[in-house]
Amino acid sequence: MFHEASYGFRPGRNCHDALAAVLALHDQGHEFVLDADIKGFFDNLPFRVIMQAVAAEVADGNILRLVQKFLRSGVITWTGNSTTPAGASRATPTTSWCSAKARPKPKRR
């Protein structure tokens, strides 16, 4: 699910592992390191992208409709109800799974 070169928030991986990988690549002649973190990426996935990814894994129309209703539901806040402008703004097991399925798969070399 994650790219092999990803070390952030990965089970069994830490910053020491990332540094060891960078040093090993440096020893192989690589000269640059790219560190990218897209703030709020999973909070701003379009519903369409999430639903396409879920539909690729789930064939049951009832489940797909349930996920779609969940994603489009609003949230209750202290100041009243509000709509959800993006697909995964609430951190729940469902949105985490949907976000994981909507991530682009890494290209094999």
Helices and strands as residue ranges (DSSP letters): H 15-27, G 41-43, H 47-57, H 61-72, E 75-77, E 80-82, H 93-102
